Amino acid sequence: MKIDRIHTGKKRFPELLLMADEQESMIDRYSERGEGKGLREIPASGRTIPK
């Protein structure tokens, strides 16, 4: 597993954002301001698979 920082385009993950905050208006207020992190799985081959 690898954790990456998500600097831009955090709104590409609406289902995850809505789990943390049910109000889209609030997500719009803070999503681009804060730091996002994403977890991805790295198989034995070394290639990454985004989750």
LUMTI-892813 format. One record per atom (N, C-alpha, C, O, CB): residue in three letters; chain; atom name; x, y, z. Coordinates in Angstrom, 2 decimals. Glycine has a CB too. Layout:
<'ALA' 'A' 'CA' <X Y Z>>
...
***
This chain:
<'MET' 'A' 'N' <0.83 -1.18 0.00>>
<'MET' 'A' 'CA' <0.00 0.00 0.00>>
<'MET' 'A' 'C' <0.88 1.25 0.00>>
<'MET' 'A' 'O' <1.98 1.26 0.56>>
<'MET' 'A' 'CB' <-0.95 0.00 1.21>>
<'LYS' 'A' 'N' <0.37 2.27 -0.63>>
<'LYS' 'A' 'CA' <1.09 3.54 -0.69>>
<'LYS' 'A' 'C' <0.09 4.67 -0.48>>
<'LYS' 'A' 'O' <-1.01 4.65 -1.03>>
<'LYS' 'A' 'CB' <1.84 3.70 -2.04>>
<'ILE' 'A' 'N' <0.47 5.66 0.33>>
<'ILE' 'A' 'CA' <-0.37 6.82 0.57>>
<'ILE' 'A' 'C' <0.20 7.99 -0.22>>
<'ILE' 'A' 'O' <1.38 8.32 -0.10>>
<'ILE' 'A' 'CB' <-0.45 7.17 2.10>>
<'ASP' 'A' 'N' <-0.64 8.61 -1.05>>
<'ASP' 'A' 'CA' <-0.25 9.75 -1.87>>
<'ASP' 'A' 'C' <-1.01 10.99 -1.43>>
<'ASP' 'A' 'O' <-2.14 10.89 -0.95>>
<'ASP' 'A' 'CB' <-0.49 9.47 -3.36>>
<'ARG' 'A' 'N' <-0.39 12.14 -1.59>>
<'ARG' 'A' 'CA' <-1.09 13.40 -1.37>>
<'ARG' 'A' 'C' <-1.87 13.75 -2.62>>
<'ARG' 'A' 'O' <-1.40 13.55 -3.74>>
<'ARG' 'A' 'CB' <-0.09 14.54 -1.00>>
<'ILE' 'A' 'N' <-3.06 14.27 -2.42>>
<'ILE' 'A' 'CA' <-3.90 14.72 -3.53>>
<'ILE' 'A' 'C' <-3.94 16.24 -3.44>>
<'ILE' 'A' 'O' <-4.57 16.80 -2.55>>
<'ILE' 'A' 'CB' <-5.35 14.09 -3.47>>
<'HIS' 'A' 'N' <-3.27 16.90 -4.38>>
<'HIS' 'A' 'CA' <-3.16 18.35 -4.34>>
<'HIS' 'A' 'C' <-4.32 19.04 -5.05>>
<'HIS' 'A' 'O' <-4.80 20.07 -4.59>>
<'HIS' 'A' 'CB' <-1.85 18.79 -4.96>>
<'THR' 'A' 'N' <-4.76 18.48 -6.16>>
<'THR' 'A' 'CA' <-5.84 19.09 -6.93>>
<'THR' 'A' 'C' <-6.85 18.02 -7.32>>
<'THR' 'A' 'O' <-6.54 16.82 -7.30>>
<'THR' 'A' 'CB' <-5.29 19.81 -8.20>>
<'GLY' 'A' 'N' <-8.03 18.45 -7.67>>
<'GLY' 'A' 'CA' <-9.05 17.51 -8.15>>
<'GLY' 'A' 'C' <-9.64 16.63 -7.08>>
<'GLY' 'A' 'O' <-10.03 15.49 -7.36>>
<'GLY' 'A' 'CB' <-8.47 16.66 -9.20>>
<'LYS' 'A' 'N' <-9.72 17.13 -5.87>>
<'LYS' 'A' 'CA' <-10.26 16.31 -4.78>>
<'LYS' 'A' 'C' <-11.73 15.97 -4.99>>
<'LYS' 'A' 'O' <-12.23 14.99 -4.45>>
<'LYS' 'A' 'CB' <-10.08 17.03 -3.46>>
<'LYS' 'A' 'N' <-12.42 16.80 -5.77>>
<'LYS' 'A' 'CA' <-13.84 16.55 -6.03>>
<'LYS' 'A' 'C' <-14.06 15.35 -6.95>>
<'LYS' 'A' 'O' <-15.20 15.01 -7.26>>
<'LYS' 'A' 'CB' <-14.48 17.79 -6.64>>
<'ARG' 'A' 'N' <-12.98 14.69 -7.38>>
<'ARG' 'A' 'CA' <-13.11 13.47 -8.18>>
<'ARG' 'A' 'C' <-13.56 12.30 -7.32>>
<'ARG' 'A' 'O' <-13.89 11.23 -7.84>>
<'ARG' 'A' 'CB' <-11.79 13.13 -8.87>>
<'PHE' 'A' 'N' <-13.59 12.49 -6.00>>
<'PHE' 'A' 'CA' <-13.92 11.42 -5.06>>
<'PHE' 'A' 'C' <-15.14 11.79 -4.22>>
<'PHE' 'A' 'O' <-15.06 11.81 -2.99>>
<'PHE' 'A' 'CB' <-12.72 11.10 -4.16>>
<'PRO' 'A' 'N' <-16.28 12.09 -4.86>>
<'PRO' 'A' 'CA' <-17.43 12.60 -4.10>>
<'PRO' 'A' 'C' <-17.96 11.61 -3.07>>
<'PRO' 'A' 'O' <-18.37 12.03 -1.98>>
<'PRO' 'A' 'CB' <-18.55 12.96 -5.05>>
<'GLU' 'A' 'N' <-17.95 10.33 -3.36>>
<'GLU' 'A' 'CA' <-18.50 9.36 -2.40>>
<'GLU' 'A' 'C' <-17.69 9.34 -1.11>>
<'GLU' 'A' 'O' <-18.25 9.16 -0.03>>
<'GLU' 'A' 'CB' <-18.53 7.96 -3.02>>
<'LEU' 'A' 'N' <-16.39 9.52 -1.20>>
<'LEU' 'A' 'CA' <-15.56 9.56 0.01>>
<'LEU' 'A' 'C' <-15.76 10.86 0.78>>
<'LEU' 'A' 'O' <-15.83 10.86 2.01>>
<'LEU' 'A' 'CB' <-14.08 9.39 -0.35>>
<'LEU' 'A' 'N' <-15.85 11.97 0.05>>
<'LEU' 'A' 'CA' <-16.07 13.25 0.71>>
<'LEU' 'A' 'C' <-17.42 13.29 1.42>>
<'LEU' 'A' 'O' <-17.54 13.84 2.51>>
<'LEU' 'A' 'CB' <-15.97 14.39 -0.31>>
<'LEU' 'A' 'N' <-18.44 12.71 0.79>>
<'LEU' 'A' 'CA' <-19.77 12.70 1.39>>
<'LEU' 'A' 'C' <-19.85 11.79 2.61>>
<'LEU' 'A' 'O' <-20.73 11.97 3.46>>
<'LEU' 'A' 'CB' <-20.80 12.27 0.37>>
<'MET' 'A' 'N' <-18.96 10.83 2.72>>
<'MET' 'A' 'CA' <-18.92 10.00 3.93>>
<'MET' 'A' 'C' <-18.43 10.83 5.12>>
<'MET' 'A' 'O' <-18.84 10.59 6.26>>
<'MET' 'A' 'CB' <-18.00 8.77 3.71>>
<'ALA' 'A' 'N' <-17.56 11.78 4.87>>
<'ALA' 'A' 'CA' <-17.01 12.61 5.93>>
<'ALA' 'A' 'C' <-17.93 13.78 6.27>>
<'ALA' 'A' 'O' <-18.00 14.20 7.43>>
<'ALA' 'A' 'CB' <-15.63 13.14 5.53>>
<'ASP' 'A' 'N' <-18.63 14.29 5.28>>
<'ASP' 'A' 'CA' <-19.52 15.44 5.49>>
<'ASP' 'A' 'C' <-20.68 15.32 4.51>>
<'ASP' 'A' 'O' <-20.46 15.28 3.30>>
<'ASP' 'A' 'CB' <-18.76 16.81 5.30>>
<'GLU' 'A' 'N' <-21.89 15.25 5.01>>
<'GLU' 'A' 'CA' <-23.06 15.02 4.15>>
<'GLU' 'A' 'C' <-23.52 16.25 3.40>>
<'GLU' 'A' 'O' <-24.37 16.13 2.51>>
<'GLU' 'A' 'CB' <-24.19 14.50 4.98>>
<'GLN' 'A' 'N' <-23.00 17.42 3.71>>
<'GLN' 'A' 'CA' <-23.42 18.64 3.04>>
<'GLN' 'A' 'C' <-22.43 19.01 1.95>>
<'GLN' 'A' 'O' <-21.28 19.34 2.22>>
<'GLN' 'A' 'CB' <-23.56 19.79 4.05>>
<'GLU' 'A' 'N' <-22.90 18.95 0.71>>
<'GLU' 'A' 'CA' <-22.02 19.31 -0.41>>
<'GLU' 'A' 'C' <-21.56 20.75 -0.35>>
<'GLU' 'A' 'O' <-20.46 21.07 -0.79>>
<'GLU' 'A' 'CB' <-22.74 19.06 -1.73>>
<'SER' 'A' 'N' <-22.40 21.63 0.20>>
<'SER' 'A' 'CA' <-22.01 23.04 0.31>>
<'SER' 'A' 'C' <-20.79 23.20 1.22>>
<'SER' 'A' 'O' <-19.93 24.04 0.96>>
<'SER' 'A' 'CB' <-23.18 23.88 0.83>>
<'MET' 'A' 'N' <-20.71 22.41 2.28>>
<'MET' 'A' 'CA' <-19.55 22.47 3.17>>
<'MET' 'A' 'C' <-18.31 21.88 2.50>>
<'MET' 'A' 'O' <-17.21 22.41 2.64>>
<'MET' 'A' 'CB' <-19.84 21.73 4.49>>
<'ILE' 'A' 'N' <-18.50 20.80 1.77>>
<'ILE' 'A' 'CA' <-17.38 20.18 1.04>>
<'ILE' 'A' 'C' <-16.79 21.19 0.06>>
<'ILE' 'A' 'O' <-15.57 21.31 -0.08>>
<'ILE' 'A' 'CB' <-17.83 18.90 0.29>>
<'ASP' 'A' 'N' <-17.69 21.92 -0.64>>
<'ASP' 'A' 'CA' <-17.22 22.94 -1.59>>
<'ASP' 'A' 'C' <-16.38 24.01 -0.90>>
<'ASP' 'A' 'O' <-15.44 24.54 -1.49>>
<'ASP' 'A' 'CB' <-18.41 23.59 -2.29>>
<'ARG' 'A' 'N' <-16.71 24.33 0.34>>
<'ARG' 'A' 'CA' <-15.99 25.39 1.05>>
<'ARG' 'A' 'C' <-14.58 24.98 1.44>>
<'ARG' 'A' 'O' <-13.67 25.81 1.41>>
<'ARG' 'A' 'CB' <-16.76 25.77 2.30>>
<'TYR' 'A' 'N' <-14.37 23.71 1.80>>
<'TYR' 'A' 'CA' <-13.05 23.35 2.31>>
<'TYR' 'A' 'C' <-12.26 22.35 1.47>>
<'TYR' 'A' 'O' <-11.08 22.13 1.75>>
<'TYR' 'A' 'CB' <-13.20 22.79 3.66>>
<'SER' 'A' 'N' <-12.85 21.75 0.47>>
<'SER' 'A' 'CA' <-12.16 20.66 -0.24>>
<'SER' 'A' 'C' <-10.86 21.09 -0.92>>
<'SER' 'A' 'O' <-9.88 20.35 -0.89>>
<'SER' 'A' 'CB' <-13.08 20.06 -1.26>>
<'GLU' 'A' 'N' <-10.84 22.25 -1.54>>
<'GLU' 'A' 'CA' <-9.62 22.67 -2.23>>
<'GLU' 'A' 'C' <-8.62 23.34 -1.29>>
<'GLU' 'A' 'O' <-7.46 23.53 -1.67>>
<'GLU' 'A' 'CB' <-9.96 23.61 -3.37>>
<'ARG' 'A' 'N' <-9.04 23.69 -0.11>>
<'ARG' 'A' 'CA' <-8.16 24.33 0.86>>
<'ARG' 'A' 'C' <-7.31 23.32 1.62>>
<'ARG' 'A' 'O' <-6.12 23.55 1.85>>
<'ARG' 'A' 'CB' <-8.98 25.16 1.84>>
<'GLY' 'A' 'N' <-7.91 22.24 2.01>>
<'GLY' 'A' 'CA' <-7.23 21.25 2.84>>
<'GLY' 'A' 'C' <-6.37 20.30 2.04>>
<'GLY' 'A' 'O' <-6.33 20.33 0.81>>
<'GLY' 'A' 'CB' <-8.24 20.47 3.64>>
<'GLU' 'A' 'N' <-5.68 19.45 2.77>>
<'GLU' 'A' 'CA' <-4.82 18.45 2.15>>
<'GLU' 'A' 'C' <-5.56 17.13 2.07>>
<'GLU' 'A' 'O' <-6.16 16.69 3.05>>
<'GLU' 'A' 'CB' <-3.48 18.29 2.94>>
<'GLY' 'A' 'N' <-5.52 16.50 0.92>>
<'GLY' 'A' 'CA' <-6.15 15.20 0.75>>
<'GLY' 'A' 'C' <-5.10 14.12 0.63>>
<'GLY' 'A' 'O' <-3.98 14.36 0.19>>
<'GLY' 'A' 'CB' <-7.06 15.20 -0.48>>
<'LYS' 'A' 'N' <-5.48 12.93 1.01>>
<'LYS' 'A' 'CA' <-4.58 11.79 0.89>>
<'LYS' 'A' 'C' <-5.35 10.63 0.27>>
<'LYS' 'A' 'O' <-6.54 10.46 0.53>>
<'LYS' 'A' 'CB' <-3.98 11.38 2.27>>
<'GLY' 'A' 'N' <-4.67 9.86 -0.54>>
<'GLY' 'A' 'CA' <-5.28 8.71 -1.18>>
<'GLY' 'A' 'C' <-4.44 7.47 -0.95>>
<'GLY' 'A' 'O' <-3.21 7.54 -0.91>>
<'GLY' 'A' 'CB' <-5.47 8.95 -2.67>>
<'LEU' 'A' 'N' <-5.09 6.35 -0.81>>
<'LEU' 'A' 'CA' <-4.42 5.08 -0.59>>
<'LEU' 'A' 'C' <-4.53 4.25 -1.85>>
<'LEU' 'A' 'O' <-5.61 4.12 -2.42>>
<'LEU' 'A' 'CB' <-5.02 4.32 0.64>>
<'ARG' 'A' 'N' <-3.43 3.68 -2.28>>
<'ARG' 'A' 'CA' <-3.48 2.79 -3.43>>
<'ARG' 'A' 'C' <-2.69 1.53 -3.15>>
<'ARG' 'A' 'O' <-1.74 1.53 -2.36>>
<'ARG' 'A' 'CB' <-2.94 3.49 -4.70>>
<'GLU' 'A' 'N' <-3.10 0.49 -3.80>>
<'GLU' 'A' 'CA' <-2.49 -0.82 -3.62>>
<'GLU' 'A' 'C' <-1.39 -1.01 -4.65>>
<'GLU' 'A' 'O' <-1.56 -0.66 -5.82>>
<'GLU' 'A' 'CB' <-3.54 -1.95 -3.73>>
<'ILE' 'A' 'N' <-0.26 -1.55 -4.23>>
<'ILE' 'A' 'CA' <0.84 -1.84 -5.14>>
<'ILE' 'A' 'C' <1.00 -3.36 -5.19>>
<'ILE' 'A' 'O' <1.46 -3.96 -4.21>>
<'ILE' 'A' 'CB' <2.17 -1.13 -4.68>>
<'PRO' 'A' 'N' <0.64 -3.98 -6.31>>
<'PRO' 'A' 'CA' <0.77 -5.43 -6.42>>
<'PRO' 'A' 'C' <2.24 -5.87 -6.51>>
<'PRO' 'A' 'O' <3.13 -5.04 -6.68>>
<'PRO' 'A' 'CB' <0.00 -5.94 -7.64>>
<'ALA' 'A' 'N' <2.47 -7.13 -6.41>>
<'ALA' 'A' 'CA' <3.82 -7.68 -6.44>>
<'ALA' 'A' 'C' <4.59 -7.30 -7.71>>
<'ALA' 'A' 'O' <5.82 -7.25 -7.70>>
<'ALA' 'A' 'CB' <3.76 -9.18 -6.30>>
<'SER' 'A' 'N' <3.87 -7.04 -8.80>>
<'SER' 'A' 'CA' <4.53 -6.67 -10.06>>
<'SER' 'A' 'C' <5.17 -5.30 -10.01>>
<'SER' 'A' 'O' <6.00 -4.96 -10.85>>
<'SER' 'A' 'CB' <3.55 -6.72 -11.19>>
<'GLY' 'A' 'N' <4.77 -4.48 -9.00>>
<'GLY' 'A' 'CA' <5.32 -3.14 -8.89>>
<'GLY' 'A' 'C' <4.48 -2.07 -9.56>>
<'GLY' 'A' 'O' <4.72 -0.89 -9.34>>
<'GLY' 'A' 'CB' <6.67 -3.12 -9.47>>
<'ARG' 'A' 'N' <3.50 -2.46 -10.36>>
<'ARG' 'A' 'CA' <2.61 -1.50 -10.99>>
<'ARG' 'A' 'C' <1.58 -1.03 -9.97>>
<'ARG' 'A' 'O' <1.15 -1.81 -9.12>>
<'ARG' 'A' 'CB' <1.93 -2.10 -12.25>>
<'THR' 'A' 'N' <1.19 0.21 -10.05>>
<'THR' 'A' 'CA' <0.21 0.72 -9.10>>
<'THR' 'A' 'C' <-1.19 0.64 -9.66>>
<'THR' 'A' 'O' <-1.42 0.81 -10.86>>
<'THR' 'A' 'CB' <0.54 2.16 -8.73>>
<'ILE' 'A' 'N' <-2.13 0.39 -8.77>>
<'ILE' 'A' 'CA' <-3.54 0.31 -9.12>>
<'ILE' 'A' 'C' <-4.26 1.35 -8.27>>
<'ILE' 'A' 'O' <-4.35 1.16 -7.06>>
<'ILE' 'A' 'CB' <-4.13 -1.14 -8.90>>
<'PRO' 'A' 'N' <-4.79 2.43 -8.86>>
<'PRO' 'A' 'CA' <-5.49 3.43 -8.06>>
<'PRO' 'A' 'C' <-6.73 2.85 -7.40>>
<'PRO' 'A' 'O' <-7.44 2.05 -8.01>>
<'PRO' 'A' 'CB' <-5.87 4.62 -8.92>>
<'LYS' 'A' 'N' <-6.99 3.25 -6.20>>
<'LYS' 'A' 'CA' <-8.21 2.79 -5.48>>
<'LYS' 'A' 'C' <-9.19 3.91 -5.39>>
<'LYS' 'A' 'O' <-10.27 3.74 -4.83>>
<'LYS' 'A' 'CB' <-7.87 2.26 -4.07>>
***
